[in-house]
Amino acid sequence: MFIDNQCRACLDEKDVRDNFDFSTKVFSLNNKEKFLEYLEKLENNFPIKYRKKTEELYGTDYINIPTKLY
């Protein structure tokens, strides 16, 4: 989940972590490098059969669409 810095800071507080079973990965601009690493890991572990199906449906140009994370 990608949320704003303030909400992520609230979720990172000890009282919140200790009282909620919150296993969702939470990212914000403050840890955007970890978010990009997470996305890269997902891409690298994406099964080849699904990658081929994605390329069949969308072509290969979808991979090179320019994106930026500010």
C-alpha positions as CSV (number, residue, x, y, z in Angstrom):
1,M,0.0,0.0,0.0
2,F,1.4,3.4,-0.9
3,I,0.1,6.2,1.4
4,D,1.2,9.6,2.6
5,N,4.1,10.0,5.0
6,Q,1.9,11.0,7.9
7,C,-0.4,8.0,7.7
8,R,2.6,5.7,7.4
9,A,4.2,7.3,10.4
10,C,1.0,6.6,12.4
11,L,1.0,3.0,11.3
12,D,4.7,2.7,12.3
13,E,4.0,3.8,15.9
14,K,4.7,1.2,18.5
15,D,1.2,1.3,20.0
16,V,-0.3,0.7,16.6
17,R,2.1,-2.1,15.7
18,D,1.6,-3.8,19.1
19,N,-2.2,-3.7,18.9
20,F,-2.9,-4.5,15.3
21,D,-1.9,-7.5,13.2
22,F,-1.1,-5.3,10.2
23,S,0.9,-7.5,7.8
24,T,0.4,-5.3,4.7
25,K,3.5,-3.7,3.3
26,V,3.1,0.1,3.7
27,F,5.2,2.6,1.7
28,S,5.3,6.3,1.4
29,L,7.6,8.9,-0.2
30,N,9.8,8.6,2.9
31,N,10.7,5.0,2.0
32,K,10.1,5.1,-1.8
33,E,13.4,3.3,-2.4
34,K,12.1,0.3,-0.5
35,F,8.9,0.6,-2.5
36,L,10.9,0.5,-5.8
37,E,12.9,-2.5,-4.5
38,Y,9.6,-4.2,-3.6
39,L,8.3,-3.6,-7.2
40,E,11.5,-4.9,-8.7
41,K,11.4,-8.0,-6.6
42,L,7.8,-8.6,-7.8
43,E,8.8,-8.2,-11.4
44,N,11.8,-10.5,-11.0
45,N,9.6,-13.2,-9.5
46,F,6.7,-12.8,-11.9
47,P,6.1,-16.3,-13.4
48,I,7.1,-16.6,-17.0
49,K,3.8,-18.1,-18.1
50,Y,2.0,-14.9,-16.8
51,R,4.6,-12.7,-18.3
52,K,4.0,-14.3,-21.7
53,K,0.3,-13.9,-21.3
54,T,0.7,-10.3,-20.4
55,E,2.8,-9.7,-23.5
56,E,0.2,-11.5,-25.6
57,L,-2.5,-9.3,-24.3
58,Y,-0.7,-5.9,-24.0
59,G,2.3,-6.3,-26.3
60,T,5.9,-5.6,-25.1
61,D,5.7,-1.8,-25.2
62,Y,3.9,-1.8,-21.8
63,I,7.3,-2.7,-20.1
64,N,9.0,0.5,-21.4
65,I,6.3,3.0,-20.4
66,P,8.1,5.9,-18.7
67,T,7.1,6.4,-15.1
68,K,8.4,8.5,-12.3
69,L,8.0,8.4,-8.6
70,Y,8.5,11.9,-7.0
